[in-house]
């Protein structure tokens, strides 16, 4: 019971310190953490110093050159899957819904991470 009262009193004391102590005093510990620590031997191992210059988008300007080209479905597209265009494998989204593997498709557009394809008119099922 004494331990519970001790922890309760400690919690009240810490709440009072949080309200009373100005932010500038605690702000100086952040200065030490982000300005001084990275220059120490331990800090150099803990902080990142290199920069990643790549982009997250899978396609760049070269994806626009694929629009209008024919493609073959490598996997079933329902509606996403993999296609082959000019011998390269790409992730694709089919606007026509499910398409079985081996179907001939046409690249009609791109988004950030995949090609958008549609069935060619000769492969569309008869109604």
Secondary structure as GFF3:
##gff-version 3
##sequence-region A 1 127
A	DSSP	alpha_helix	2	20	.	.	.	ID=ss1
A	DSSP	alpha_helix	23	31	.	.	.	ID=ss2
A	DSSP	pi_helix	32	36	.	.	.	ID=ss3
A	DSSP	three_ten_helix	37	39	.	.	.	ID=ss4
A	DSSP	alpha_helix	41	46	.	.	.	ID=ss5
A	DSSP	three_ten_helix	61	66	.	.	.	ID=ss6
A	DSSP	beta_strand	70	73	.	.	.	ID=ss7
A	DSSP	beta_strand	80	85	.	.	.	ID=ss8
A	DSSP	beta_strand	88	94	.	.	.	ID=ss9
A	DSSP	beta_strand	104	110	.	.	.	ID=ss10
A	DSSP	beta_strand	115	119	.	.	.	ID=ss11
A	DSSP	three_ten_helix	121	123	.	.	.	ID=ss12
###
